[in-house]
Amino acid sequence: MDSFDLIVVGAGAAGLFCAGVAGQLGKKVLVIDHSDVIGEKIRISGGGRCNFTNLHSNPSNFLSMNPHFVKSALSRYSSNDFIELVKKYGIQFHEKHKGQLFCDGSAKEIVQMLLSECGLGKVKIQYPEEVETIHQVDSGWEVLSNLGHYQTTNLVIATGGLPVPAIGASDFALKLAEKLDIPVISPRAALVPLAFTSGIFSKIEDFAGISFPVHISAGQHKKNYGSGKFAEDLLITHKGLSGPAVLQASSYWQEGEPVQIEWLNQEKWEELISLPESRSKTVEQLFTEFFPTKLAKEFAEQLGLAGQRWAEVSNRNKDSIIQHLCKWSIKPAGTLGWNKAEVMLGGIDTKALDGKTMMVKKYPGLFFIGECVDVTGHLGGHNFQWAWASGYVSANSLIDSH
């Protein structure tokens, strides 16, 4: 039976980073992954360019039942720390939007960097290999796989969120937690498009592909994960609404609740209609200042104002424009599910973990890191930053071998 200071189950962002840090601290490390290709979620992220962190990543960019949990890890390993590592490897990158950093070249550069870091730490990486059973023993943990039998003082679980088989994610962490009686917050899809069966447009498919900026909000302020409000682009699809605005809001949305969308900025609208030349324009002509022509016409028709000049519109109908387009509220039919979700909301209950180390309080030497924990970042590189930060603090907190 081979013996290690650390075994990491899962060779994604968090697992590989943790292994590299631990190896370079002098630990004997083994990484096991069930996939044929490792780092696949990194490779396909950000359209193949990997949005590897965010300049502004801070605790307010994360959802958790315990919002304070992320503070320690994020303060000990910041986005600037990871940026310095990226620079050290000569990887060229750029800021795209609101602090989001992407590789100029390919996401494969980040995967290779993590593998190089593991190489520096003499980390052993084995894949594809299936972990079959895990047992706590006096000396730490025993791991039995389809290829071997191992003993380790420390065990890090970094297997990601719920199954999206194409990228190698699994529910391994959640099943292990259940077996060890570690509490789990019920998982659900997050950063995911929302489906609408009716109530937006007569034929939503006629508007698929249209994108424009909106303000959107979802969630209840003092319930579950709280509420979120975002100013981002919305994308109309054949099945509902997507784009950064909707993906962000989806993490806060609860089934049965409405989302609020400000299609039209009330202040800018009132500024436009106060201009003398607006009086002679039709309602849809005014709408085209904010929306693509096809959508401007649709909204005018929905309001029964198609073809009407602004000077002819009654005060009642002016009020209905504000209600309809500036304070629009509707209940989604649901999300488009796990296959369209970017991350998992929920996971290992943070109450069971030490926020400074990511170790399970009642199981010395057992750690959960990355997406399998009840910490979910906003869109824009924050989930990767959580992977790096949680991996770093766990690697620096390993129990010494007896």
C-alpha positions as CSV (number, residue, x, y, z in Angstrom):
1,M,0.0,0.0,0.0
2,D,1.5,3.3,-1.1
3,S,1.6,6.1,1.5
4,F,1.2,9.9,1.0
5,D,1.1,13.1,3.0
6,L,-1.8,14.2,0.9
7,I,-4.2,12.6,-1.6
8,V,-6.4,15.0,-3.7
9,V,-9.5,13.5,-5.3
10,G,-10.3,15.7,-8.4
11,A,-7.9,17.2,-10.9
12,G,-9.8,20.4,-11.6
13,A,-8.8,24.0,-10.8
14,A,-9.0,23.7,-7.0
15,G,-7.5,20.2,-6.8
16,L,-4.5,20.8,-9.1
17,F,-3.7,24.1,-7.5
18,C,-3.9,22.7,-4.0
19,A,-1.7,19.7,-5.0
20,G,0.9,22.0,-6.5
21,V,1.1,24.3,-3.4
22,A,1.3,21.3,-1.1
23,G,4.0,19.5,-3.2
24,Q,6.1,22.7,-3.2
25,L,5.8,22.8,0.6
26,G,7.6,19.4,0.7
27,K,4.6,17.1,0.9
28,K,4.3,13.8,-0.9
29,V,1.1,14.3,-3.0
30,L,-1.1,12.0,-5.1
31,V,-3.9,13.4,-7.3
32,I,-6.6,10.9,-8.5
33,D,-9.2,11.8,-11.2
34,H,-11.8,9.7,-12.9
35,S,-11.8,11.6,-16.2
36,D,-9.9,10.7,-19.4
37,V,-8.9,14.3,-19.7
38,I,-8.1,16.5,-16.7
39,G,-8.8,20.2,-16.3
40,E,-11.6,20.1,-18.9
41,K,-13.8,22.7,-17.2
42,I,-10.8,25.1,-17.2
43,R,-10.1,24.4,-20.9
44,I,-13.7,25.2,-22.0
45,S,-14.2,28.1,-19.7
46,G,-14.5,31.7,-20.9
47,G,-15.1,30.5,-24.5
48,G,-11.8,28.6,-24.4
49,R,-9.8,31.6,-22.9
50,C,-10.5,31.0,-19.2
51,N,-11.7,33.9,-17.1
52,F,-9.2,32.9,-14.5
53,T,-9.9,35.5,-11.9
54,N,-11.5,39.0,-11.3
55,L,-9.5,42.1,-10.3
56,H,-12.3,43.1,-7.9
57,S,-13.1,39.7,-6.3
58,N,-14.2,40.1,-2.7
59,P,-16.7,38.4,-0.3
60,S,-19.6,40.4,-1.7
61,N,-19.2,38.5,-5.0
62,F,-20.1,35.1,-3.4
63,L,-23.3,33.4,-2.3
64,S,-23.2,31.1,0.8
65,M,-25.6,30.3,3.6
66,N,-22.8,31.7,5.7
67,P,-21.7,34.8,3.7
68,H,-18.7,35.4,6.1
69,F,-17.2,32.0,5.4
70,V,-15.2,33.1,2.4
71,K,-13.5,36.0,4.0
72,S,-10.4,34.2,5.5
73,A,-9.5,32.3,2.4
74,L,-10.0,35.2,0.0
75,S,-7.9,37.5,2.2
76,R,-5.0,35.0,2.4
77,Y,-5.0,34.3,-1.3
78,S,-6.2,37.2,-3.4
79,S,-6.7,37.7,-7.2
80,N,-3.5,39.7,-7.2
81,D,-1.6,36.6,-5.9
82,F,-2.9,34.5,-8.7
83,I,-2.2,37.2,-11.3
84,E,1.4,37.2,-10.1
85,L,1.6,33.5,-10.8
86,V,0.1,33.9,-14.2
87,K,2.7,36.6,-15.0
88,K,5.5,34.4,-13.7
89,Y,4.6,31.9,-16.4
90,G,4.5,34.6,-19.1
91,I,0.9,34.0,-19.9
92,Q,-0.5,37.1,-21.7
93,F,-4.0,38.2,-20.5
94,H,-6.4,41.1,-20.8
95,E,-9.3,42.7,-18.8
96,K,-12.6,42.2,-20.7
97,H,-15.4,43.6,-18.6
98,K,-15.7,44.7,-15.0
99,G,-12.4,43.3,-13.8
100,Q,-12.7,39.9,-15.7
101,L,-9.3,38.6,-16.7
102,F,-9.0,36.3,-19.7
103,C,-6.0,34.6,-21.4
104,D,-5.0,36.3,-24.7
105,G,-4.3,32.9,-26.1
106,S,-5.9,29.7,-24.7
107,A,-7.2,28.3,-21.5
108,K,-4.8,25.4,-22.0
109,E,-2.1,27.8,-20.8
110,I,-3.7,27.8,-17.3
111,V,-4.1,24.0,-17.3
112,Q,-0.4,23.7,-18.3
113,M,0.6,26.2,-15.6
114,L,-1.2,24.2,-12.9
115,L,0.5,21.0,-14.2
116,S,3.9,22.7,-14.2
117,E,3.3,23.8,-10.6
118,C,2.4,20.2,-9.7
119,G,5.6,19.1,-11.5
120,L,7.7,21.5,-9.4
121,G,6.2,19.9,-6.3
122,K,6.8,16.3,-7.7
123,V,3.1,15.6,-7.5
124,K,1.9,12.3,-8.8
125,I,-1.2,12.6,-11.0
126,Q,-3.2,9.5,-12.0
127,Y,-6.1,9.4,-14.4
128,P,-8.5,7.9,-15.3
129,E,-8.8,6.2,-11.9
130,E,-12.0,5.7,-10.0
131,V,-12.0,6.1,-6.2
132,E,-14.2,3.3,-4.9
133,T,-14.1,3.6,-1.1
134,I,-12.7,5.9,1.6
135,H,-12.2,4.9,5.2
136,Q,-10.9,6.8,8.2
137,V,-8.1,4.9,10.0
138,D,-5.8,5.6,13.0
139,S,-3.1,7.1,10.7
140,G,-5.5,9.2,8.7
141,W,-7.4,7.9,5.6
142,E,-7.3,4.8,3.4
143,V,-8.4,5.2,-0.3
144,L,-9.2,2.2,-2.4
145,S,-9.5,2.8,-6.2
146,N,-10.0,0.5,-9.2
147,L,-6.2,0.7,-9.6
148,G,-4.7,0.8,-6.2
149,H,-4.8,1.0,-2.4
150,Y,-3.4,4.1,-0.7
151,Q,-2.9,5.5,2.8
152,T,-2.7,9.3,3.5
153,T,-2.6,11.6,6.5
154,N,-4.6,14.3,4.6
155,L,-7.4,13.9,2.1
156,V,-8.7,16.8,0.0
157,I,-12.0,16.4,-1.9
158,A,-12.1,18.7,-5.0
159,T,-14.5,16.9,-7.3
160,G,-16.6,20.0,-8.3
161,G,-20.4,20.3,-8.6
162,L,-23.2,18.1,-9.7
163,P,-22.9,16.0,-12.9
164,V,-22.2,17.6,-16.2
165,P,-20.6,14.4,-17.6
166,A,-19.0,16.2,-20.6
167,I,-16.6,18.2,-18.3
168,G,-16.0,15.4,-15.7
169,A,-17.9,16.9,-12.8
170,S,-19.5,14.5,-10.3
171,D,-21.5,14.2,-7.1
172,F,-18.7,12.3,-5.4
173,A,-18.2,15.0,-2.7
174,L,-21.9,15.0,-1.8
175,K,-22.1,11.3,-1.6
176,L,-19.0,11.1,0.6
177,A,-20.5,13.8,2.9
178,E,-23.7,11.8,3.2
179,K,-21.8,8.7,4.1
180,L,-19.8,10.6,6.8
181,D,-22.8,12.4,8.1
182,I,-21.5,15.8,7.0
183,P,-24.4,18.3,6.4
184,V,-25.1,19.4,2.8
185,I,-27.1,22.3,1.6
186,S,-29.4,21.0,-1.2
187,P,-27.7,21.7,-4.5
188,R,-29.3,23.3,-7.5
189,A,-28.1,24.7,-10.8
190,A,-26.7,28.3,-10.8
191,L,-25.5,30.8,-13.4
192,V,-28.1,29.2,-15.6
193,P,-30.5,30.5,-18.3
194,L,-34.2,30.9,-17.2
195,A,-37.1,29.4,-19.1
196,F,-40.4,31.3,-19.7
197,T,-43.5,29.5,-21.0
198,S,-45.5,32.7,-21.6
199,G,-45.8,36.3,-20.6
200,I,-42.8,37.9,-22.4
201,F,-43.6,37.9,-26.1
202,S,-46.3,36.2,-28.2
203,K,-43.6,34.2,-30.0
204,I,-40.3,34.4,-28.2
205,E,-38.4,32.5,-30.9
206,D,-39.0,35.5,-33.2
207,F,-36.7,37.6,-31.0
208,A,-34.0,34.9,-30.3
209,G,-30.5,36.3,-30.5
210,I,-31.4,39.9,-29.5
211,S,-29.1,41.2,-26.7
212,F,-29.1,44.6,-24.9
213,P,-28.4,46.0,-21.4
214,V,-30.9,45.8,-18.5
215,H,-31.1,46.0,-14.8
216,I,-32.3,42.7,-13.2
217,S,-33.0,41.6,-9.7
218,A,-34.1,38.3,-8.0
219,G,-34.3,36.7,-4.6
220,Q,-35.7,37.9,-1.2
221,H,-33.5,40.1,0.9
222,K,-33.5,38.0,4.1
223,K,-34.3,34.5,2.8
224,N,-31.8,31.8,1.8
225,Y,-29.0,33.4,-0.2
226,G,-30.6,36.9,-0.1
227,S,-31.2,39.0,-3.2
228,G,-29.0,40.3,-6.0
229,K,-29.3,43.1,-8.5
230,F,-27.2,43.4,-11.6
231,A,-26.7,45.8,-14.6
232,E,-25.6,43.5,-17.4
233,D,-26.6,42.4,-20.9
234,L,-29.7,40.2,-21.4
235,L,-30.0,37.7,-24.3
236,I,-33.3,36.5,-25.6
237,T,-33.2,32.8,-26.6
238,H,-35.6,30.3,-28.2
239,K,-36.5,29.0,-24.7
240,G,-36.4,32.1,-22.5
241,L,-33.8,34.6,-21.3
242,S,-30.0,34.2,-20.9
243,G,-26.9,36.4,-21.1
244,P,-24.9,37.7,-18.1
245,A,-27.8,39.6,-16.5
246,V,-30.0,36.5,-16.3
247,L,-27.2,34.1,-15.3
248,Q,-26.3,36.3,-12.4
249,A,-29.9,36.7,-11.3
250,S,-30.5,32.9,-11.6
251,S,-28.2,32.2,-8.6
252,Y,-30.6,34.2,-6.4
253,W,-33.9,33.2,-7.9
254,Q,-36.0,30.7,-6.0
255,E,-38.7,28.6,-7.7
256,G,-42.1,30.3,-7.5
257,E,-40.6,33.8,-7.1
258,P,-40.7,36.5,-9.8
259,V,-37.7,38.2,-11.3
260,Q,-37.8,42.0,-11.9
261,I,-36.4,43.4,-15.1
262,E,-35.9,47.1,-15.9
263,W,-36.0,46.8,-19.7
264,L,-36.1,50.6,-19.9
265,N,-34.2,53.0,-17.6
266,Q,-36.9,55.3,-16.2
267,E,-34.6,58.3,-15.8
268,K,-33.3,58.1,-19.4
269,W,-36.8,57.5,-20.7
270,E,-38.1,60.6,-18.9
271,E,-35.2,62.6,-20.2
272,L,-36.0,61.5,-23.8
273,I,-39.7,62.3,-23.7
274,S,-39.1,65.7,-22.2
275,L,-37.4,66.8,-25.5
276,P,-39.7,68.9,-27.7
277,E,-38.9,66.8,-30.8
278,S,-40.2,63.7,-29.1
279,R,-43.8,64.9,-29.3
280,S,-44.0,64.3,-33.0
281,K,-42.4,60.8,-32.9
282,T,-44.3,57.5,-32.6
283,V,-44.0,55.4,-29.5
284,E,-42.0,52.7,-31.3
285,Q,-39.6,55.4,-32.7
286,L,-38.9,56.5,-29.2
287,F,-38.4,52.9,-28.1
288,T,-35.8,52.4,-30.8
289,E,-33.6,54.8,-28.8
290,F,-33.3,51.9,-26.3
291,F,-34.2,48.7,-28.2
292,P,-33.6,47.0,-31.5
293,T,-36.3,47.9,-34.0
294,K,-38.1,44.5,-33.9
295,L,-38.3,44.7,-30.1
296,A,-39.4,48.4,-30.1
297,K,-42.3,47.4,-32.3
298,E,-43.2,44.4,-30.1
299,F,-43.3,46.5,-27.0
300,A,-45.4,49.2,-28.6
301,E,-47.9,46.6,-29.8
302,Q,-48.0,44.9,-26.3
303,L,-49.0,48.3,-24.9
304,G,-51.5,49.0,-27.6
305,L,-49.6,52.1,-28.7
306,A,-48.3,51.0,-32.1
307,G,-48.4,54.0,-34.5
308,Q,-49.4,56.5,-31.9
309,R,-47.5,59.8,-31.7
310,W,-46.2,60.7,-28.3
311,A,-48.3,63.9,-28.2
312,E,-51.4,61.7,-28.5
313,V,-50.6,59.2,-25.7
314,S,-52.8,59.6,-22.6
315,N,-51.4,60.0,-19.1
316,R,-52.8,56.6,-18.3
317,N,-50.9,54.9,-21.1
318,K,-47.7,56.9,-20.2
319,D,-48.0,55.3,-16.8
320,S,-48.5,51.8,-18.3
321,I,-45.2,52.2,-20.2
322,I,-43.4,52.8,-16.8
323,Q,-45.1,49.8,-15.2
324,H,-44.5,47.5,-18.1
325,L,-41.0,48.3,-19.1
326,C,-39.4,49.9,-16.1
327,K,-40.9,47.7,-13.4
328,W,-41.5,44.4,-15.2
329,S,-42.0,41.4,-13.0
330,I,-42.6,37.8,-14.1
331,K,-42.2,34.3,-12.7
332,P,-39.9,32.0,-14.8
333,A,-41.1,28.5,-15.5
334,G,-37.8,27.2,-14.2
335,T,-34.1,27.0,-15.2
336,L,-32.7,25.2,-18.2
337,G,-31.0,22.7,-15.8
338,W,-27.7,21.2,-15.0
339,N,-26.5,20.8,-18.6
340,K,-26.8,24.6,-19.2
341,A,-25.5,25.6,-15.7
342,E,-22.0,27.0,-15.2
343,V,-21.8,26.1,-11.5
344,M,-23.6,24.5,-8.6
345,L,-25.3,26.4,-5.8
346,G,-25.3,24.7,-2.4
347,G,-23.0,21.8,-1.4
348,I,-21.0,21.0,1.7
349,D,-22.4,23.1,4.5
350,T,-19.8,25.6,5.6
351,K,-20.8,25.1,9.2
352,A,-19.1,21.8,9.1
353,L,-15.8,23.3,7.9
354,D,-13.1,25.5,9.4
355,G,-13.1,28.7,7.3
356,K,-9.3,29.2,7.8
357,T,-8.3,25.7,6.7
358,M,-11.3,24.1,4.8
359,M,-10.9,21.1,7.1
360,V,-14.0,19.2,8.3
361,K,-14.3,20.1,12.0
362,K,-15.1,16.6,13.2
363,Y,-12.7,14.7,10.8
364,P,-9.1,15.8,11.2
365,G,-7.2,15.6,7.9
366,L,-10.3,15.7,5.7
367,F,-10.8,18.8,3.5
368,F,-13.4,19.9,1.0
369,I,-12.5,22.7,-1.5
370,G,-13.7,24.5,-4.6
371,E,-17.2,24.1,-6.1
372,C,-18.4,21.2,-3.9
373,V,-18.6,23.6,-0.9
374,D,-21.6,25.9,-0.4
375,V,-19.8,28.9,-1.9
376,T,-20.8,30.1,-5.3
377,G,-19.3,33.1,-7.0
378,H,-20.9,35.6,-9.4
379,L,-20.2,35.4,-13.1
380,G,-16.8,36.8,-14.1
381,G,-13.9,34.8,-12.7
382,H,-15.0,34.7,-9.0
383,N,-15.6,30.9,-9.0
384,F,-12.0,30.3,-10.2
385,Q,-10.7,32.7,-7.5
386,W,-12.6,30.6,-4.9
387,A,-10.9,27.5,-6.3
388,W,-7.4,29.1,-6.0
389,A,-8.1,30.5,-2.5
390,S,-9.7,27.4,-1.0
391,G,-7.0,25.2,-2.5
392,Y,-4.2,27.5,-1.1
393,V,-5.5,27.6,2.5
394,S,-6.1,23.8,2.6
395,A,-2.6,23.1,1.2
396,N,-1.1,25.4,3.9
397,S,-3.1,23.7,6.7
398,L,-2.2,20.0,6.2
399,I,-1.7,17.9,9.3
400,D,1.9,16.6,9.6
401,S,2.4,12.9,9.3
402,H,2.9,11.0,12.6
